[in-house]
């Protein structure tokens, strides 16, 4: 899991997921192109950013090269989570040519993915600077890559929402539609919370009024206009933590933050994060 205080991932997890990525590339017959090269001379290569952004995934890239050849030396030239400009050398890789060539794409893919999430998250965080509100991610992540993407969110200055369905009780519109009675459902959640926080999603003020006074933790205002969002926050601010979601973009996020909401959850920072482009230059 993520060790929040150090913004780092468990090394065992990194090794495991890098191994899977390398085997995806190497099975069933290995690197049949690199095998054609007879000269396994020692190389010194640079990993260079082709665009501006934030760097993330250096430990994953290092592990990818180590998978092919433990003697390969990977030296980072910048710290994880720092901003980078186009043309910045982020790492120097030294070692036998075949090992470097074999791991090149997997290493760059990890850098591109994690740096992409960190970069777009930081753009949203910058938009709400000066407001008492935090940018959060959601569970809209790529299958089996949730930890990696949520790690990128932390690097970019965002907060992680729940990791899985066991982390907290989040009553959404679909749950309410099935149950039919929002107040009854919230009461059930309170009775069965067992130490878990409870968040209730509402998409109109009538729903909010039906649950005001019940003892839960957070109100999630979904796809509400700024006008109604302000009203909802005024009603619930002293009772619950507030969060907004739905249709959040870089263009409207500051306006939403100005309502006084404490958290804004953005699916885009994980499910649609553009990759940051890197190259390995021999």
N, C-alpha and C positions, 0 to 999 in steps of 0.2 A: 504493500500500500504506500501512499504518499506520506512522507514525513514532512508535515506542513512547515515546521519550524526551520527546516533546512532547504525546503523546496526541492527535495531529492526523492528518488524512487529507490526502493529496495534493490540492491545489486543482483540478488537472485532472480528477481522478476525481469530485470533488464537482460540478463543472460538468457533466460528462458525465451523471451519474446524475440530476441535477436536470432537465437538458434532457429526458431520456427521460420523467421523471415529468410534466413540463409538457406535453409533446406527447401523452402519454396522455390528459390532460384537454382539450387544445385541438383535436386532430384529430377529425373532418376539417374542421370549419367554424368553429373558434374559439369564443369565449365569446359565444354568441348572446343571452344574457340581459343581460350588461353592455353589449352593443352598443346596447341600447334606451335607455341613459342618455345624455342629451345634455350634461349638465353634468359636465365632467371637472375639477372643482375640486380643489384641493389638500386632502388629508386628513391628519390626525394620528391614528393608531390605536395602541392598546395591545394587546400580546399578553400574556394573563393566564393563569396556571395555575389550573385549577379543582380541584386537589388537591395534596396533599403528595407530594414525590418528589425526584428528582435531575434537573437540566437537562442535556440533550444534544441536539445537532443545530442549534445556533444558526447555524453557517456554512451549513448546508443551507437553512435558512429564509431567510437573507439572500440567498443565491444565487437562490432561487425568485422573490423580489421583483425582483431585479436582472434576471432573465430577461425579465420583462414590461416593465420600464422601468428603464434604467440610472441614471436620475436619482432613483429612490426611495432614501431614506436609511433605513438599518436600524441602530438603535443598541441594542446589548445593554445590559441593566441588571444583569446578573449574569454571572459567569464560568462557562464550560463546566465541567460536573462538580460544580457546587456544589448543596447541598441547597436545596430551595424549599418554601415553605408555600403552602397554598391562598390564592388572592387575590394572589399575588406577580406584579408586573409584570416580565416577563422581557425585554421589548424594546419600543421605540417605533419605529413605522414611519411615515415622513412622505413624501408624494409625491402624484402624480395619482391620483384615485379609481379610474379604470378599471384601472390597473396593479396597484394593491393588491387590488382585488376579484378580478382574474383569477388572482392567485398565492396568495390566502389559504389555500385548502384544501391545496394541495401543501405549502406552508410548514408548516402546522400538522401535517400528516401526518408529515413528517420529524421534527418535534419530539416528537410523540406516540410514535413508534416507538423512536427512540434513547433518549429519556428513560425509556421503559418498561423497556427492557433494562437501562439503568444503574441504575434504581431497584430492580428485583428482584435484580440482582446484588449491590447494596450490602446488601440485606436478608440475603442468605446470608453475605456477608463479615462482617457484624456479628455473626451467630450464632456464628461460629468465632473471634471476637476473643479473643486471649490464648492461642490454640493455635498450634502451629508448622505450620500447614497452610494451603494456598491453595485458593481456589475457581477452577475452570477451566470454560470453556465447551466445547462439542463441535462437531461438524459438523452438528448438527441445527438448521439455519438455513433461513430462507426462500430459495428459489431466486433467485439474482442479488442477494441482499441480505446476503450473508455478511459482507463487509467492514464494512458499516454496523452490523450486529448485534455483531460482534466488537469494533468500536470502542466501542459502548455498554457492553460487558463491561469493557473497560479503564477507562472513565470510572467505573464502579461499584466499581472496586477489584479486579476479577477478573483472571485470567490467560487468555491465548489459548492454546488447544490448537492443533494443526496447522490450517492454513488449507485444505489440499487433500491429495490422496492422494500427492503427491510430497514432502511436507515431512518425513515420517519413515516408518519401517516400523512399522506397528501390526498385529500378528498377533491377530486376533479369533477368537471361537469358530467362526464360519462358515469361516474359513480352515483352522482345525484340523480341522473336520468333513470338509472336502474332501480335505485332505492325509492325514489319518488318524493321523499320528504327530507330536505336538507337539514333541518333542525334535529330530526330523529337520528339521522346518520351521524351528525357531529356528537350527539349525546352518546351514541354507541362507541365512537372513537375515544371519547373521554373516559368511558368506563373500561375500555380495553387497551389503553395507551401503553401501559407497562414501561414507563420511563421514556417513551418516545415522544418527540415533539409532534404537534398536530398543525398542519397547514390546511386551510380551507379555501378553495378557489371559488370566486364569485364573478359573475359577468354582468350583474346589475345590482342596483342599490336595494331593491326589494329582498333579494337573497341575503344581503348583508344584514338588513334589519331583522330578519328572522333568526339570526344566530348571535346577534349582539348580546353580550353578557355571559355567554357560555365560556367556559375556561379552556381555551385552546391558545396556541402560540402565535400563529401568523395568518394574515389574510392576504390571499393572492388575487389581485384584481386583474382579470384577463380581458384583453381587447376592449377596454373601456376608454371613452373619450377623456381628454384632459379635464374637462369640466366635471364629469361624474367622478373621475379619479380624485380630484381635490375634495369633493363632497364626501367620498368614501373614507378618505384619509382623516378628514375632520371628525367623522363619526367614530372611527376606530383607533385613532392614533394613540390615545392614552391606555388603551386596553390591549392592543396587539401590535406586533411588528408588521410592517406593511411591505408588500412587494407588487410589482407590476410586470405583466408579460403580454406577449402577443403583438406582432407587427412592429417590433422594435428595430429601428435602423439608426445608422450614424446621423441621419438628418434630423430625426425626431427625439433621440435619446436625451438630449439636454433639456428639451421642453418637458419631457416626462419627469426628469429628475427635479425640475423646478416646482413640481407639485408638492414636494416634501416626502415622497415615497422613499423608504429606506433601502430597498433592494430593487434592482431591475434584472430580470432573467432574460437572456438572449440566446436563442437556439443557434443563431447564425455563427457565433464564435466557434462552434464545434462542427455543426453539420455542413457549413458552407465556407469554411476558412480556406482562402486561396493559399496554395503552397508557396513557400519562399524558394526561389531558384538558386541552387548552388552548382558549382562545377569543380571537378578535380583536374588540376593542371599539372601534367608531368613535365 
